[in-house]
Amino acid sequence: MYAIEGINPSTGHQWRIIQCINFTYIPKAVRKRFLDIWLLELQKKSDIRFTWERIQSHYPWLKNATRRYFFKPSYYITNLEEIPIANVQKEVISTWSKDFSKKIKTAIFQKFRTAIANRFKKKKPPRK
């Protein structure tokens, strides 16, 4: 999606991150469909930016597949390269063997169960 480097003006924290969509966290059935939609958008307007705001408004289901990776120091990410648009489909198809979307679903379900359990937890009677 994009890279951020510098000092966050609100927090003063150092930013050295790349924010990306990790396709292995998108269910296989959805990956190709999303890619086809996105490639069509890129053909219409080549300077379009894929931002967090765009994900929230147009693709909210991608929130769980969005990741931040540190790119400095240089040993965090090695052999980083931009994939030309002509090769994107081939790269996405190469991720078919990996599917971490079930892990995400399980984590979301567990949070939901915990929230429900906390909501209906019986209050302890007051001490006498």
C-alpha positions in Angstrom: 0.0 0.0 0.0 2.6 2.6 1.1 5.6 3.2 3.3 6.0 5.7 6.2 9.3 7.0 7.4 9.8 9.7 10.0 8.5 11.0 13.3 4.8 10.8 14.0 3.8 14.3 14.9 1.1 13.2 17.3 3.1 10.6 19.3 6.7 11.5 18.6 7.3 7.8 17.8 9.7 6.8 15.0 8.0 5.3 12.0 9.8 3.0 9.6 7.0 0.8 8.3 5.5 -0.5 5.1 1.7 -1.0 5.3 0.6 -3.9 3.1 -2.1 -6.3 2.3 -1.0 -9.8 3.0 -2.9 -12.0 0.6 -2.3 -15.1 2.6 -4.8 -13.7 5.2 -7.5 -13.4 2.5 -9.6 -16.5 1.9 -8.6 -18.2 -1.3 -12.1 -17.8 -2.7 -11.9 -14.1 -2.4 -8.2 -13.4 -3.4 -8.6 -13.6 -7.2 -12.0 -11.8 -7.1 -10.4 -8.9 -5.2 -7.4 -8.8 -7.4 -9.5 -8.7 -10.5 -11.5 -5.8 -9.1 -8.4 -3.9 -8.0 -6.6 -4.4 -11.4 -9.6 -3.0 -13.2 -9.5 0.1 -11.0 -5.8 0.5 -11.7 -6.4 0.3 -15.5 -9.0 3.1 -15.2 -6.8 5.3 -13.1 -3.1 4.4 -12.8 -2.3 6.9 -10.0 -4.9 5.6 -7.6 -3.7 5.1 -4.0 -4.7 2.2 -1.9 -4.9 3.8 1.6 -6.3 2.7 5.0 -9.3 5.0 4.4 -10.0 3.3 1.1 -10.0 -0.1 2.9 -12.3 1.1 5.6 -14.8 2.6 3.1 -14.6 0.2 0.1 -13.1 -3.1 1.4 -13.7 -3.4 5.2 -13.2 -7.1 5.0 -9.5 -6.5 4.2 -8.8 -5.0 7.6 -7.7 -8.4 8.9 -5.3 -8.9 6.0 -3.6 -5.5 6.4 -0.2 -5.7 8.0 2.6 -3.4 9.0 6.2 -4.4 8.6 9.3 -2.6 9.7 11.7 -1.9 6.8 14.6 -0.6 8.9 17.0 -1.8 10.0 17.6 -3.4 6.7 17.8 -7.0 8.1 14.0 -6.9 8.9 13.0 -7.2 5.3 15.5 -8.5 2.7 15.2 -8.7 -1.1 12.2 -6.3 -1.1 11.0 -5.7 -4.6 8.0 -4.1 -6.3 6.0 -6.4 -8.5 5.1 -5.0 -11.9 1.4 -4.9 -12.6 1.8 -7.4 -15.4 3.1 -10.0 -12.9 0.7 -9.4 -10.0 -1.8 -12.1 -10.9 1.0 -14.7 -11.2 2.3 -13.7 -7.7 -1.1 -13.9 -6.1 -1.8 -17.3 -7.6 1.5 -18.4 -6.2 0.1 -17.8 -2.7 -2.6 -20.5 -3.1 -0.7 -23.0 -0.9 -0.8 -20.6 2.0 -4.1 -19.7 3.7 -4.0 -18.0 7.1 -7.5 -16.7 6.9 -8.8 -19.5 9.1 -6.4 -18.3 11.8 -8.0 -14.8 11.6 -11.5 -16.2 11.7 -10.6 -18.3 14.8 -9.1 -15.2 16.5 -12.2 -13.1 15.7 -14.5 -15.8 17.0 -12.5 -16.1 20.2 -12.7 -12.4 20.8 -16.5 -12.5 20.2 -16.9 -15.4 22.6 -14.9 -13.6 25.3 -17.0 -10.4 24.8 -20.2 -12.4 25.1 -19.0 -14.3 28.2 -18.0 -11.0 29.9 -21.3 -9.4 29.1 -23.3 -12.2 30.6 -21.0 -12.9 33.5 -23.0 -13.0 36.7 -22.2 -10.3 39.2 -21.0 -11.5 42.5 -23.4 -10.8 45.4 -22.3 -8.0 47.7 -20.4 -8.9 50.8 -22.2 -8.6 54.1 
